[in-house]
Amino acid sequence: MDKLVIEDIESRMKKTIEHLVKDLAGLRAGRAHPALLDRVLVDYYGTPTPVNQLGNIGVPEPRLLVIQPWDKTAIPEIEKAIRRSDLGVNPSNDGNVIRIQIPALTEERRRELVKVVRKRAEEARVAARNLRREANDAIKALEKEKAISEDQGKKRLDEVQKLTDNTIKEIDRILQAKEKEIMEV
């Protein structure tokens, strides 16, 4: 029973890290990356559809994204969706592909993005600490019900703390890497 608590909390902490990585991948760092378009939804025959499901997304140059739609009639809708998004880019097309030039970030915009990244990393840390609290409460409840001994409870609480520490270290590592990527000119 106590092992289940540890396994559950471990998988939920991994999901917290995965969510942070996915969330940060969508932030524009002055370099083209297909993940920038993950949150862009296109009205495709009345259905909101992610851009990556409508065509191939390539990165031929560091500051250029190229979308090759499978259905050429979707090009105007894809362009509209990208313009409406919060990316701040202006797509252009030649009838076959859509090109998105990613402009260089200003120093001020880079600093704003670093603040956003730090805020999201802190939210991930808070989530990890909340998971630790939940696990600790569950373990203490098992101790109270006499389902596990005090020694087992202490051992499990230490395991939860180690998991939390490792998760927070991983979050900090991801944060530093993203900050470095954003501040890179």
C-alpha positions as CSV (number, residue, x, y, z in Angstrom):
1,M,0.0,0.0,0.0
2,D,2.7,2.5,0.9
3,K,4.7,1.5,-2.2
4,L,1.6,2.5,-4.3
5,V,1.8,6.0,-2.8
6,I,5.4,6.4,-3.8
7,E,4.8,5.0,-7.3
8,D,1.8,7.3,-7.8
9,I,3.7,10.4,-6.6
10,E,6.7,9.5,-8.7
11,S,4.6,9.3,-11.9
12,R,2.8,12.5,-11.1
13,M,6.1,14.4,-10.5
14,K,7.3,13.1,-13.9
15,K,4.2,14.4,-15.5
16,T,4.8,17.8,-13.8
17,I,8.3,17.9,-15.4
18,E,6.9,16.8,-18.8
19,H,4.2,19.5,-18.6
20,L,6.9,22.2,-17.9
21,V,9.0,21.0,-20.8
22,K,6.1,21.1,-23.2
23,D,5.0,24.5,-21.9
24,L,8.4,26.0,-22.3
25,A,8.8,24.5,-25.8
26,G,6.0,26.8,-26.9
27,L,7.8,29.9,-25.9
28,R,9.6,31.7,-28.7
29,A,13.3,32.0,-28.0
30,G,14.3,33.8,-31.2
31,R,15.0,30.5,-32.9
32,A,12.5,28.6,-35.1
33,H,11.1,25.4,-33.6
34,P,8.1,23.4,-34.7
35,A,6.8,23.4,-31.1
36,L,6.1,27.1,-31.5
37,L,3.0,26.1,-33.5
38,D,1.7,23.5,-31.0
39,R,-0.9,25.8,-29.6
40,V,-2.1,27.3,-32.9
41,L,-5.5,25.8,-33.8
42,V,-6.8,26.2,-37.4
43,D,-10.5,26.2,-38.2
44,Y,-10.4,23.2,-40.7
45,Y,-13.8,22.4,-42.0
46,G,-15.4,23.7,-38.8
47,T,-13.1,21.7,-36.5
48,P,-10.3,23.4,-34.5
49,T,-7.2,21.4,-35.6
50,P,-3.5,21.8,-34.6
51,V,-1.3,23.0,-37.4
52,N,1.0,20.0,-37.1
53,Q,-2.0,17.8,-38.1
54,L,-2.5,19.7,-41.3
55,G,1.0,19.4,-42.8
56,N,4.7,18.9,-42.4
57,I,6.5,21.6,-40.4
58,G,10.2,22.0,-41.2
59,V,13.0,24.3,-40.0
60,P,15.4,24.8,-43.0
61,E,17.1,27.8,-41.3
62,P,17.5,28.9,-37.6
63,R,14.9,31.7,-38.0
64,L,12.5,30.1,-40.6
65,L,9.6,27.7,-40.2
66,V,8.1,26.1,-43.3
67,I,4.7,24.5,-43.3
68,Q,3.8,22.2,-46.2
69,P,0.1,21.6,-45.9
70,W,-1.3,18.3,-47.2
71,D,-4.4,20.1,-48.3
72,K,-3.5,23.3,-50.3
73,T,-7.0,24.7,-49.8
74,A,-6.2,25.0,-46.0
75,I,-3.3,27.5,-46.6
76,P,-5.5,30.7,-46.1
77,E,-7.0,29.3,-42.9
78,I,-3.6,28.2,-41.5
79,E,-2.2,31.7,-42.2
80,K,-5.2,33.3,-40.5
81,A,-4.8,31.2,-37.4
82,I,-1.0,32.0,-37.2
83,R,-1.7,35.7,-37.5
84,R,-4.4,35.5,-34.8
85,S,-2.0,33.6,-32.4
86,D,0.2,35.3,-29.8
87,L,3.4,34.5,-31.7
88,G,3.8,37.9,-33.2
89,V,4.8,36.6,-36.6
90,N,3.5,37.2,-40.1
91,P,3.3,34.2,-42.4
92,S,3.7,34.3,-46.2
93,N,2.8,31.7,-48.8
94,D,3.7,30.9,-52.4
95,G,0.6,28.7,-53.0
96,N,2.4,25.5,-51.9
97,V,4.1,26.2,-48.6
98,I,3.8,28.8,-45.8
99,R,6.9,30.5,-44.6
100,I,7.2,32.0,-41.2
101,Q,10.2,34.3,-40.6
102,I,11.0,34.4,-36.8
103,P,12.3,37.9,-36.0
104,A,15.2,38.3,-33.6
105,L,14.2,39.2,-30.0
106,T,15.0,42.5,-28.5
107,E,16.9,42.6,-25.2
108,E,13.8,43.8,-23.4
109,R,11.6,41.1,-24.9
110,R,14.3,38.5,-23.8
111,R,14.1,39.7,-20.2
112,E,10.3,39.5,-20.3
113,L,10.5,36.0,-21.6
114,V,12.9,35.0,-18.8
115,K,10.4,36.3,-16.3
116,V,7.7,34.2,-17.8
117,V,10.0,31.1,-17.8
118,R,10.8,31.7,-14.1
119,K,7.2,32.1,-13.3
120,R,6.3,28.8,-15.0
121,A,9.2,27.0,-13.3
122,E,8.0,28.3,-9.9
123,E,4.5,27.0,-10.7
124,A,6.1,23.6,-11.4
125,R,8.0,23.7,-8.1
126,V,4.8,24.5,-6.3
127,A,3.0,21.6,-8.0
128,A,5.9,19.3,-6.9
129,R,5.6,20.5,-3.3
130,N,1.9,20.0,-3.3
131,L,2.4,16.5,-4.5
132,R,4.9,16.0,-1.7
133,R,2.3,17.2,0.8
134,E,-0.4,14.9,-0.6
135,A,2.0,11.9,-0.4
136,N,3.1,12.8,3.2
137,D,-0.5,13.1,4.3
138,A,-1.3,9.7,2.7
139,I,1.7,8.0,4.4
140,K,0.8,9.6,7.8
141,A,-2.8,8.3,7.4
142,L,-1.5,4.8,6.7
143,E,0.6,5.1,9.9
144,K,-2.4,6.2,11.9
145,E,-4.5,3.3,10.5
146,K,-1.6,1.0,11.6
147,A,-1.3,-0.2,7.9
148,I,2.4,0.5,8.1
149,S,4.9,0.8,11.0
150,E,6.4,4.1,12.2
151,D,9.8,3.0,10.7
152,Q,8.2,2.2,7.3
153,G,6.4,5.6,7.4
154,K,9.6,7.4,8.2
155,K,11.4,5.6,5.3
156,R,8.6,6.4,2.9
157,L,8.6,10.1,4.0
158,D,12.3,10.2,3.2
159,E,11.7,8.7,-0.2
160,V,9.1,11.3,-1.0
161,Q,11.5,14.1,0.1
162,K,14.2,12.7,-2.2
163,L,11.7,12.5,-5.1
164,T,10.7,16.1,-4.4
165,D,14.3,17.3,-4.2
166,N,15.2,15.5,-7.5
167,T,12.2,16.9,-9.2
168,I,13.0,20.4,-8.1
169,K,16.6,20.0,-9.3
170,E,15.3,18.8,-12.7
171,I,13.0,21.8,-12.9
172,D,15.9,24.2,-12.1
173,R,18.1,22.5,-14.7
174,I,15.3,22.9,-17.3
175,L,14.9,26.6,-16.2
176,Q,18.6,27.3,-16.6
177,A,18.7,25.7,-20.0
178,K,15.7,27.7,-21.2
179,E,17.0,31.0,-19.8
180,K,20.4,30.4,-21.6
181,E,18.5,29.6,-24.8
182,I,16.5,32.8,-24.6
183,M,19.4,35.1,-23.6
184,E,21.5,33.7,-26.5
185,V,21.9,36.3,-29.2
